[in-house]
Amino acid sequence: MTGIIESYYHAFNHGDVEGMLALLDERVIHEPCQGKPRAGIGPFREFLDHMNRCYKEHVADPLILYSPAENHASAEFFLDGKYLKTDGDLPAARGQRYRLRVGAFFEIGGNRITRITNHYNLQDWIDQISA
């Protein structure tokens, strides 16, 4: 389904958690850049709630590509953000701003996103918020 990834990032940029979740398969697999994968909408909702407490982020300049069968997609974009609340053992939050290049990979089935895998350079983020 061409457009599902665009819809996902549109909802992300508008803080529309329910809109994002509506695009996911109930058994979605989320593979973050750091940490263990999580399965299901419930754990993904918890992840989003945590992220929204600690960060305010916006996807900028996305480039989204679909496989010919439209069952896989990738996205490259900049993530413009503000670090709102200290996240675990990461450096202390003081409202620092950052801009990261992110790569994301998706599997799509039954007009729903079934897998999300994100990659970014954590050290670059740490360097930016520590400056």
Sine and cosine of phi, psi and omega as CSV:
sin_phi,cos_phi,sin_psi,cos_psi,sin_omega,cos_omega
0.00,0.00,0.99,-0.16,0.05,-1.00
-0.87,0.50,0.73,-0.68,0.03,-1.00
0.94,-0.33,-0.27,0.96,-0.06,-1.00
-0.91,0.41,-0.60,0.80,0.00,-1.00
-0.95,0.30,-0.64,0.77,0.10,-1.00
-0.86,0.51,-0.68,0.74,0.03,-1.00
-0.90,0.44,-0.63,0.78,0.02,-1.00
-0.88,0.48,-0.74,0.68,-0.02,-1.00
-0.96,0.27,-0.48,0.88,0.11,-0.99
-0.88,0.47,-0.74,0.67,0.03,-1.00
-0.89,0.46,-0.67,0.74,0.04,-1.00
-0.83,0.55,-0.76,0.65,-0.06,-1.00
-0.91,0.41,-0.35,0.94,0.01,-1.00
-0.98,-0.19,0.16,0.99,0.01,-1.00
0.90,0.43,0.44,0.90,-0.08,-1.00
-1.00,-0.08,0.99,0.16,-0.03,-1.00
-0.86,0.51,-0.70,0.71,-0.02,-1.00
-0.89,0.45,-0.60,0.80,0.06,-1.00
-0.90,0.43,-0.63,0.77,0.06,-1.00
-0.91,0.43,-0.75,0.66,-0.06,-1.00
-0.90,0.44,-0.53,0.85,0.00,-1.00
-0.90,0.43,-0.33,0.95,-0.01,-1.00
-1.00,0.00,-0.08,1.00,-0.10,-1.00
-0.99,-0.16,0.56,-0.83,0.20,-0.98
-0.92,0.39,0.56,-0.83,-0.04,-1.00
-0.87,0.49,-0.38,0.93,0.01,-1.00
-0.96,-0.27,0.41,0.91,-0.04,-1.00
-0.75,0.66,0.61,-0.79,0.11,-0.99
-0.96,-0.27,0.81,-0.59,0.05,-1.00
-0.92,-0.39,0.87,-0.49,0.02,-1.00
-0.93,-0.36,0.99,-0.13,-0.02,-1.00
-0.97,0.25,0.27,-0.96,0.04,-1.00
-0.89,0.45,-0.62,0.78,0.02,-1.00
-0.86,-0.52,0.66,-0.76,0.08,-1.00
0.99,-0.12,0.01,-1.00,-0.07,-1.00
-0.99,0.12,0.52,-0.85,0.11,-0.99
-0.89,0.46,0.44,-0.90,0.07,-1.00
-0.80,-0.60,0.50,-0.86,-0.03,-1.00
-0.84,-0.55,0.72,-0.70,0.09,-1.00
0.98,-0.21,0.40,-0.92,-0.02,-1.00
-0.92,0.40,-0.62,0.79,-0.01,-1.00
-0.84,0.54,-0.82,0.58,0.04,-1.00
-0.89,0.46,-0.54,0.84,0.03,-1.00
-0.94,0.35,-0.63,0.78,0.07,-1.00
-0.87,0.50,-0.69,0.72,0.03,-1.00
-0.87,0.49,-0.66,0.75,0.06,-1.00
-0.87,0.50,-0.75,0.67,0.00,-1.00
-0.88,0.47,-0.66,0.75,0.02,-1.00
-0.87,0.49,-0.70,0.72,0.04,-1.00
-0.88,0.48,-0.74,0.67,-0.02,-1.00
-0.87,0.49,-0.67,0.75,-0.02,-1.00
-0.93,0.37,-0.44,0.90,0.10,-0.99
-0.96,0.29,-0.60,0.80,-0.12,-0.99
-1.00,-0.09,-0.40,0.92,-0.15,-0.99
-0.65,-0.76,0.51,-0.86,0.20,-0.98
-0.87,-0.50,0.91,-0.41,-0.13,-0.99
-0.77,-0.64,0.43,-0.90,-0.01,-1.00
-0.64,-0.77,0.76,-0.64,0.07,-1.00
-0.99,0.15,0.81,-0.58,-0.01,-1.00
-0.85,-0.52,0.62,-0.79,0.10,-1.00
0.81,0.59,0.77,0.64,-0.02,-1.00
-0.95,0.31,0.63,-0.78,0.17,-0.99
-0.90,-0.44,0.91,-0.42,-0.10,-1.00
-0.89,-0.45,0.77,-0.64,-0.01,-1.00
-0.82,-0.57,0.64,-0.77,0.04,-1.00
-0.91,-0.42,0.55,-0.84,0.14,-0.99
-0.93,0.36,0.33,-0.94,0.01,-1.00
-0.82,0.57,-0.59,0.81,0.01,-1.00
-0.99,0.12,-0.07,1.00,0.01,-1.00
0.86,0.51,0.45,0.90,0.06,-1.00
-0.98,-0.21,-0.05,1.00,0.12,-0.99
-0.68,-0.73,0.50,-0.86,0.07,-1.00
-0.52,-0.85,0.37,-0.93,0.11,-0.99
-0.70,-0.71,0.41,-0.91,0.03,-1.00
-0.63,-0.78,0.66,-0.75,0.16,-0.99
-0.84,-0.55,0.70,-0.71,-0.06,-1.00
-0.33,-0.94,0.16,-0.99,0.17,-0.98
-0.99,-0.17,0.64,-0.77,0.08,-1.00
-0.95,-0.32,0.95,-0.32,0.05,-1.00
-1.00,-0.04,0.82,-0.57,-0.10,-0.99
-0.61,-0.80,0.19,-0.98,0.10,-1.00
-0.73,-0.68,0.77,-0.63,-0.03,-1.00
-1.00,0.06,0.94,-0.33,-0.17,-0.99
-1.00,-0.06,-0.66,0.75,-0.12,-0.99
-0.62,-0.79,0.71,-0.71,-0.03,-1.00
-0.80,0.60,0.76,-0.65,-0.06,-1.00
-0.97,-0.25,0.98,-0.20,0.06,-1.00
0.84,0.55,-0.80,-0.61,-0.03,-1.00
-0.99,-0.10,0.29,0.96,0.08,-1.00
-0.97,0.24,0.23,-0.97,0.01,-1.00
-0.82,0.58,0.40,-0.92,-0.05,-1.00
-0.90,0.44,0.65,-0.76,0.05,-1.00
-0.99,0.12,0.71,-0.71,0.06,-1.00
-0.64,-0.77,0.49,0.87,-0.02,-1.00
0.98,0.21,0.35,0.94,-0.02,-1.00
-0.90,0.43,0.59,-0.81,0.08,-1.00
-0.98,-0.17,0.47,-0.88,0.00,-1.00
-0.50,-0.87,0.29,-0.96,0.06,-1.00
-0.62,-0.78,0.90,-0.44,-0.04,-1.00
-0.87,-0.50,0.59,-0.81,0.19,-0.98
-1.00,0.07,0.76,-0.65,-0.06,-1.00
-0.80,-0.60,0.60,-0.80,0.16,-0.99
-0.89,-0.45,0.68,-0.73,0.01,-1.00
-0.72,-0.69,0.58,-0.82,-0.04,-1.00
-0.77,-0.64,0.65,-0.76,-0.13,-0.99
-0.75,-0.66,0.55,-0.84,0.28,-0.96
-0.93,-0.37,0.58,-0.81,-0.07,-1.00
-0.76,-0.65,0.73,-0.68,0.05,-1.00
-0.48,-0.88,0.65,-0.76,0.01,-1.00
0.85,0.52,0.60,0.80,-0.01,-1.00
0.87,0.49,0.43,0.90,0.05,-1.00
-0.71,-0.70,0.44,-0.90,0.09,-1.00
-0.98,0.18,0.82,-0.57,-0.05,-1.00
-0.96,-0.28,-0.31,0.95,0.06,-1.00
-0.51,-0.86,0.65,-0.76,0.11,-0.99
-0.77,-0.64,0.82,-0.57,0.05,-1.00
-0.81,-0.58,0.82,-0.57,-0.04,-1.00
-0.91,-0.42,0.61,-0.79,0.06,-1.00
-0.70,-0.71,0.71,-0.71,0.09,-1.00
-0.39,-0.92,0.16,-0.99,-0.05,-1.00
-0.99,-0.10,0.99,-0.16,-0.04,-1.00
-0.87,0.49,-0.63,0.78,-0.01,-1.00
-0.90,0.44,-0.60,0.80,0.07,-1.00
-0.87,0.49,-0.69,0.72,0.03,-1.00
-0.88,0.48,-0.73,0.68,0.00,-1.00
-0.87,0.50,-0.70,0.72,0.02,-1.00
-0.87,0.50,-0.68,0.74,-0.02,-1.00
-0.91,0.42,-0.70,0.71,-0.07,-1.00
-0.99,0.17,-0.23,0.97,0.02,-1.00
-1.00,-0.04,-0.21,0.98,-0.07,-1.00
-0.93,0.37,0.00,0.00,0.00,0.00
